[in-house]
């Protein structure tokens, strides 16, 4: 039982140590303008290295990631129906599917799935 506590404390300490180490080693100096400018095969840059990012693409990507994670959570449920209570498995599966369908309806209703407005 104490092994779980020691393991979790060890994982937390390793995580804090790695984050602290990365922050210490990643001290950047923004003094040199030459080093901060983009390099294009020895030529001066033609335009700015910053480009506009489509907000619609970002929203669509976030919706895809959320639904992808939901499906990744839902797929293993089909493998464990033999080993669990049928009623509890059915309620858990149905509630997950209903949440996914309601989320899709919400996004469709507010026009988040339309690419052009």
C-alpha positions as CSV (number, residue, x, y, z in Angstrom):
1,X,0.0,0.0,0.0
2,X,2.8,2.4,0.8
3,X,4.4,1.5,-2.5
4,X,1.6,3.5,-4.3
5,X,2.3,6.5,-2.2
6,X,6.0,6.3,-2.7
7,X,5.6,5.9,-6.4
8,X,3.3,8.8,-6.7
9,X,5.6,11.0,-4.7
10,X,8.6,9.9,-6.7
11,X,6.7,10.7,-10.0
12,X,5.8,14.2,-8.7
13,X,9.3,14.9,-7.6
14,X,10.7,13.8,-11.0
15,X,8.2,15.9,-12.8
16,X,9.0,19.0,-10.7
17,X,12.7,18.4,-11.1
18,X,12.5,18.1,-14.9
19,X,10.3,21.2,-15.3
20,X,12.7,23.2,-13.1
21,X,15.7,21.9,-15.0
22,X,14.2,22.8,-18.3
23,X,13.3,26.3,-17.1
24,X,16.9,26.8,-15.8
25,X,18.6,25.5,-19.0
26,X,16.2,27.3,-21.3
27,X,17.3,30.9,-20.3
28,X,17.1,32.7,-23.6
29,X,18.7,36.0,-24.3
30,X,16.9,38.3,-26.8
31,X,19.8,40.6,-27.3
32,X,20.8,39.7,-30.8
33,X,18.5,40.8,-33.6
34,X,20.4,38.8,-36.1
35,X,19.9,35.5,-34.3
36,X,16.2,36.2,-33.8
37,X,15.5,36.9,-37.5
38,X,14.5,34.0,-39.8
39,X,17.1,32.6,-42.1
40,X,16.3,32.0,-45.7
41,X,19.4,30.4,-47.4
42,X,21.6,33.4,-46.8
43,X,19.1,36.0,-48.2
44,X,17.3,38.7,-46.3
45,X,13.8,37.6,-45.4
46,X,11.2,38.6,-48.0
47,X,8.3,39.0,-45.5
48,X,7.6,38.5,-41.9
49,X,8.0,35.1,-40.4
50,X,4.7,35.4,-38.6
51,X,1.7,34.3,-40.6
52,X,-2.0,34.7,-39.8
53,X,-3.7,31.6,-38.4
54,X,-7.3,30.9,-39.3
55,X,-9.5,30.8,-36.2
56,X,-12.0,28.5,-38.0
57,X,-9.3,26.0,-38.6
58,X,-8.2,26.2,-34.9
59,X,-11.8,25.6,-33.8
60,X,-12.2,22.7,-36.2
61,X,-9.0,21.2,-35.0
62,X,-10.0,21.5,-31.4
63,X,-13.3,19.8,-32.1
64,X,-11.6,17.0,-33.9
65,X,-9.2,16.4,-31.0
66,X,-12.0,16.4,-28.5
67,X,-14.1,13.9,-30.5
68,X,-11.0,11.8,-31.1
69,X,-10.3,11.6,-27.4
70,X,-14.0,10.7,-26.7
71,X,-13.9,7.9,-29.3
72,X,-10.6,6.6,-27.9
73,X,-12.3,6.5,-24.5
74,X,-15.4,4.8,-25.9
75,X,-13.7,2.1,-28.0
76,X,-12.3,0.1,-25.0
77,X,-15.8,-0.1,-23.5
78,X,-16.8,-2.5,-26.2
79,X,-14.1,-4.9,-25.0
80,X,-15.1,-5.0,-21.4
81,X,-18.9,-5.7,-21.7
82,X,-18.3,-9.5,-21.0
83,X,-16.6,-8.8,-17.7
84,X,-19.0,-6.2,-16.2
85,X,-22.6,-5.9,-15.2
86,X,-24.7,-5.5,-18.3
87,X,-26.9,-2.8,-16.9
88,X,-24.0,-0.6,-15.7
89,X,-22.1,-1.1,-18.9
90,X,-25.1,-0.1,-21.0
91,X,-25.8,3.0,-18.9
92,X,-22.2,4.1,-19.1
93,X,-22.0,3.5,-22.9
94,X,-25.3,5.2,-23.5
95,X,-24.4,8.2,-21.4
96,X,-21.1,8.6,-23.2
97,X,-22.7,8.3,-26.6
98,X,-25.4,10.8,-25.6
99,X,-22.8,13.3,-24.5
100,X,-21.0,12.9,-27.8
101,X,-24.2,13.4,-29.8
102,X,-25.3,16.4,-27.7
103,X,-21.8,18.0,-28.3
104,X,-22.1,17.4,-32.0
105,X,-25.6,18.9,-32.0
106,X,-24.4,21.9,-30.1
107,X,-21.6,22.6,-32.5
108,X,-23.8,22.0,-35.6
109,X,-26.6,24.2,-34.2
110,X,-24.2,27.2,-33.6
111,X,-22.6,26.8,-37.0
112,X,-19.1,25.8,-35.8
113,X,-19.0,23.0,-38.4
114,X,-19.5,25.4,-41.3
115,X,-16.2,26.3,-42.9
116,X,-17.3,29.5,-44.6
117,X,-19.8,31.9,-43.1
